[in-house]
Amino acid sequence: MLYLAGCGLRCRFCQRGGLQDPVKIKGQPLDRTLWSKLDIPGARSLSFIGGNPDESLYAVLKFLKKAPDDWNLPIVWNCHGYASSSTLQLLEGIVDVYVPDFKYGQEDCGRRFSLAPHYPQTAQRAISAMVEQKVPVYVRILVLPGHFKCCHQPVLNFLASLDQENLFVSIRGQYCPDWMISCKDGELNRRVTFEEVDAVRRLADQLGLNLVA
């Protein structure tokens, strides 16, 4: 995995909040010299993760262009799902597997907790575009306490409307009130319960979605 600093979202519950500001990160530049430092033997893929790799798209493409001649591992793109159409057009034919989040099904939640206007519509367009590229798409849903009806239900209903051949859904139950979450954030100021996670999983199963761990 290559961990990239920077993220366009400002999720109040981010579990990797320290990676949001590249200025504060001490790391190696993403250039051709890094290829010789990667532990490639035995690897099954090269995953870009963060942060969020979309913000480093230009650097990533330049880096991949300098790949060794015998490079043949699949590229995995771990992202927040808030991607532009132009970003996904540039990645088509390069990325072999997408692993996007789908955080919110309601506009107000995206604005309030991630400072992301039009998050549901943007994520819908992005994930639809990923599915249309005919590569595996593993959508991660982090179950948020108290957000079943406003977020998870509409998200699952949307995913069920897409072509299911290469679409997989991972329901994640590890939410905890990290980073900037406080009592003013309502139910997000507590851990998610087993019952809440199970309700999301049961709905996904009822809708016929391909569930993975």
C-alpha positions in Angstrom: 0.0 0.0 0.0 1.0 3.6 -0.6 -0.4 6.0 1.9 -1.0 9.5 0.4 -1.5 12.6 2.4 -4.4 15.0 1.7 -8.1 14.7 1.6 -10.8 17.0 0.1 -13.3 16.0 2.8 -13.2 17.2 6.4 -15.1 14.3 8.1 -15.5 15.2 11.8 -15.2 11.5 12.7 -12.1 10.8 10.5 -10.0 8.0 11.9 -7.0 9.2 10.0 -7.4 12.9 10.5 -3.6 13.4 10.8 -3.3 12.6 7.1 -5.5 15.4 5.9 -2.9 18.1 5.9 0.1 17.2 3.7 2.2 20.1 5.1 2.3 18.3 8.5 3.3 14.9 7.1 6.9 13.7 6.9 7.1 11.3 4.0 8.7 10.5 0.8 7.8 12.2 -2.5 5.9 10.2 -5.0 8.5 10.0 -7.7 10.3 7.4 -9.8 12.9 6.8 -7.0 10.2 5.2 -4.9 9.8 2.2 -7.2 13.2 0.8 -6.1 12.0 1.0 -2.4 8.8 -0.8 -2.8 8.6 -4.4 -1.6 7.1 -5.8 -4.8 8.0 -9.5 -4.6 5.0 -11.4 -3.2 2.7 -8.4 -3.5 -0.7 -9.1 -5.1 -1.6 -5.5 -5.9 -0.6 -1.8 -5.5 -3.2 0.0 -3.4 -3.3 3.8 -3.2 -4.9 4.8 0.1 -4.8 7.9 2.4 -6.0 10.5 3.0 -7.5 10.2 -0.4 -5.7 9.5 -3.6 -7.9 11.7 -5.8 -6.1 14.8 -4.6 -2.8 13.3 -5.7 -4.0 12.2 -9.1 -1.5 14.0 -11.2 1.4 12.8 -9.1 0.1 9.2 -9.1 -0.3 9.2 -12.9 3.3 10.5 -13.3 4.5 7.9 -10.8 2.8 5.0 -12.7 4.2 6.2 -16.0 7.7 5.5 -14.6 6.8 1.9 -13.5 9.3 -0.8 -14.3 8.9 -2.5 -17.6 7.9 -5.8 -16.0 5.3 -4.2 -13.8 2.0 -6.2 -14.0 0.2 -5.9 -10.6 -3.3 -4.6 -10.5 -4.0 -1.1 -9.2 -6.5 -0.6 -6.3 -8.0 2.8 -5.7 -9.2 3.4 -2.1 -11.2 6.6 -2.1 -13.9 8.6 -0.3 -16.4 8.4 -3.2 -16.7 12.2 -3.6 -15.0 12.0 -7.0 -15.4 14.1 -10.1 -16.3 12.7 -13.5 -13.0 14.0 -15.0 -11.0 12.1 -12.3 -12.7 8.8 -13.1 -12.3 9.4 -16.8 -8.5 9.7 -16.3 -8.4 6.6 -14.2 -10.4 4.4 -16.6 -8.1 1.7 -18.0 -5.6 2.3 -15.2 -7.4 1.2 -12.1 -8.3 -2.5 -11.8 -10.3 -2.3 -8.6 -12.2 0.6 -6.9 -12.8 0.7 -3.2 -14.9 3.8 -2.6 -16.8 4.9 0.6 -20.4 5.9 0.4 -20.8 8.0 3.5 -24.1 9.8 3.3 -27.5 9.5 1.6 -28.7 12.9 2.6 -27.4 16.3 1.6 -27.5 17.9 5.1 -25.4 15.1 6.6 -22.6 15.5 4.0 -22.5 19.2 4.6 -22.6 19.0 8.4 -20.2 16.2 9.0 -17.8 16.4 6.0 -18.2 20.0 4.6 -19.1 18.3 1.4 -22.0 19.9 -0.6 -24.0 17.6 -2.8 -22.2 14.5 -1.5 -25.0 12.0 -2.2 -25.4 13.1 -5.9 -21.7 13.3 -6.4 -21.1 9.8 -4.9 -23.9 8.3 -7.0 -22.4 9.7 -10.2 -18.9 8.5 -9.2 -19.9 5.0 -8.2 -22.1 4.6 -11.3 -19.1 5.6 -13.4 -16.9 3.1 -11.6 -19.4 0.3 -12.2 -19.6 1.3 -15.9 -15.9 0.7 -16.3 -16.6 -3.1 -15.8 -14.0 -3.6 -13.0 -14.7 -4.8 -9.5 -16.1 -2.0 -7.2 -16.2 -2.7 -3.5 -18.3 0.0 -1.8 -17.6 0.5 1.9 -20.4 1.7 4.2 -19.3 2.9 7.6 -22.4 2.5 9.8 -23.1 5.8 11.6 -25.1 5.8 14.8 -28.6 7.2 14.2 -28.2 7.5 10.4 -30.1 4.4 9.1 -33.1 6.2 7.6 -31.3 9.4 6.4 -28.2 7.8 5.0 -27.8 4.1 4.9 -31.2 3.2 3.6 -31.1 5.5 0.6 -27.5 4.5 -0.1 -28.4 0.8 -0.2 -31.5 1.4 -2.3 -29.3 3.3 -4.9 -26.7 0.6 -5.0 -29.4 -2.0 -5.5 -30.4 -0.1 -8.7 -27.0 -0.6 -10.3 -25.6 -3.5 -12.3 -24.6 -6.1 -9.7 -22.1 -8.1 -11.8 -19.0 -6.4 -10.4 -20.5 -4.5 -7.5 -19.8 -5.6 -3.9 -20.7 -4.0 -0.6 -18.8 -4.0 2.7 -20.8 -3.0 5.8 -18.3 -1.6 8.4 -19.2 -1.5 12.1 -16.0 0.1 13.5 -17.3 3.6 13.9 -16.2 5.4 17.0 -16.4 9.1 17.9 -12.9 10.1 16.9 -11.1 13.3 16.0 -13.4 16.3 16.1 -16.6 14.7 17.3 -18.2 16.3 20.3 -21.5 16.4 22.1 -22.8 18.9 19.6 -22.8 16.2 16.9 -25.8 14.4 18.4 -25.8 10.6 18.1 -22.4 10.6 16.4 -21.0 11.2 19.9 -21.3 7.5 20.7 -20.3 4.2 19.3 -22.5 2.3 16.9 -24.4 -0.6 18.3 -24.6 -4.2 17.0 -28.3 -3.7 16.3 -27.6 -0.7 14.0 -24.9 -2.6 12.1 -27.1 -5.6 11.8 -30.0 -3.6 10.5 -27.9 -2.2 7.6 -26.6 -5.7 6.8 -30.1 -7.2 6.8 -31.4 -4.5 4.5 -28.4 -5.0 2.1 -29.2 -8.7 2.1 -32.9 -8.2 1.4 -32.0 -5.9 -1.5 -29.9 -8.7 -3.0 -26.6 -6.9 -2.8 -23.3 -8.9 -2.9 -22.0 -8.5 0.7 -18.4 -9.0 1.5 -16.4 -8.6 4.8 
